[in-house]
Amino acid sequence: MAIPFLSSNAIGYFSKAFEFSRQFNFKWTVNWRFVGETTFLNRKFSIALLAGHLCTIVLFITTRWLRPIQKPIKEVMKNFLKLQMSFEGSQHAISRRTNSNFILTTVLSANAIGFLFARSLHYQFYAYIALASPFLLWRAGLHPIFQYFLWALQEWAWNVYPSTNLSSKVVVIVQLFVIFSIWWSTRKDFICLRDDTLIAKKSS
């Protein structure tokens, strides 16, 4: 999705997407209260979050999201560096290999990763997280009782005002655990080849 913007104004895109010059108000943070105000306002902390975000996104891209394309990672990255679409001309074949579960898992897990490494989450962000949580918890492949338990923890943490060290830790830990569980539970998706069509064992 970023390619059209990167090809026309890459510097402007990155400067506004991450905007390190902006300082968030520690008073309103929901997720990083427990690190303390000094760390929260430290530029190195912002860079560490960005690095973690990029590494996690790359992990999901290379091990999960690109599987339906059926192309080597090197070829995909080569095309990306040239700002070319790796799947141009093969959209129909790819659409036959994917389904709504795969698409929704990809979109919502990408959002969840962004929330995990966000420099500061405020209470209004829960509108996105709350609506996505039931699906993500299901895709995490956890036992239903554990799904309800994590949902209850998350609901409690986001309803603590103002946030505390404990509530902010719960916000981050639940988000981290759900993302890892999704990555692990989808490890066998799109790995069986039959009649030139990739079969998603758990995404179907």
C-alpha positions, -999 to 999 in steps of 0.1 A, spaced: 0 0 0 29 23 6 45 19 -29 24 47 -46 34 71 -18 71 60 -17 75 64 -54 62 100 -54 75 114 -21 94 88 1 109 114 24 76 131 31 59 97 36 84 85 62 87 119 80 50 121 86 44 84 92 68 83 121 74 120 129 101 116 156 100 154 162 65 150 178 63 145 216 34 127 231 20 136 265 29 110 291 -3 118 310 -25 102 284 -5 71 275 -23 38 280 4 14 269 38 27 281 30 41 316 51 14 332 84 25 315 83 59 332 82 94 318 119 97 313 121 66 291 88 74 274 101 108 262 135 94 252 142 95 215 161 61 218 129 45 231 110 58 200 137 44 177 136 10 195 98 8 190 103 16 153 130 -11 150 107 -36 168 78 -27 145 99 -31 114 114 -64 125 80 -79 134 64 -67 102 93 -82 81 89 -115 101 52 -117 93 58 -107 56 85 -132 49 70 -161 69 33 -157 66 18 -130 44 37 -137 11 30 -174 10 1 -172 -15 23 -154 -40 45 -185 -45 76 -165 -52 110 -165 -35 115 -138 -10 146 -126 -28 126 -119 -60 99 -102 -40 124 -79 -22 142 -72 -55 109 -60 -70 101 -40 -39 134 -21 -40 126 -13 -76 91 -1 -65 75 -28 -86 45 -50 -77 57 -86 -72 23 -100 -80 15 -80 -111 -2 -102 -137 -9 -130 -113 -37 -114 -92 -63 -139 -103 -42 -169 -94 -34 -154 -60 -70 -146 -53 -79 -183 -59 -53 -193 -32 -66 -168 -5 -98 -164 13 -115 -139 36 -99 -154 67 -64 -149 53 -72 -114 42 -87 -104 75 -60 -121 95 -33 -102 75 -50 -68 78 -59 -71 115 -26 -86 126 -8 -58 108 -29 -33 128 -22 -52 160 15 -51 154 13 -14 149 -6 -10 181 19 -31 200 48 -8 190 29 25 190 48 53 207 16 60 227 -19 46 226 -48 67 239 -82 55 249 -99 62 216 -77 36 200 -96 9 218 -124 14 193 -101 -4 168 -87 -30 191 -120 -40 207 -137 -47 174 -107 -67 161 -101 -87 193 -127 -115 189 -114 -125 155 -77 -122 164 -82 -143 196 -100 -169 175 -72 -169 149 -46 -172 177 -58 -208 181 -62 -206 218 -86 -226 240 -120 -207 243 -116 -203 280 -82 -187 275 -96 -164 248 -123 -151 272 -96 -147 299 -74 -126 276 -104 -106 264 -114 -98 300 -79 -88 309 -77 -65 279 -111 -50 287 -101 -43 323 -68 -27 313 -84 -3 288 -110 7 313 -86 18 340 -84 56 341 -59 70 344 -37 42 333 -14 26 359 18 7 357 -1 -26 360 -28 -18 335 -3 -6 309 17 -38 314 -14 -58 308 -22 -39 276 12 -46 262 15 -82 274 -19 -92 260 -12 -76 227 22 -93 225 9 -127 234 -20 -125 208 4 -115 180 28 -143 188 0 -168 191 -13 -157 156 21 -161 141 25 -196 157 -11 -208 149 -7 -198 112 26 -216 107 10 -244 86 -12 -221 65 -6 -223 27 21 -250 28 3 -278 10 4 -278 -28 -24 -297 -46 -35 -292 -82 -14 -260 -84 -35 -244 -56 -22 -237 -22 -44 -250 6 -47 -231 38 -52 -257 65 -64 -234 92 -75 -204 71 -102 -223 53 
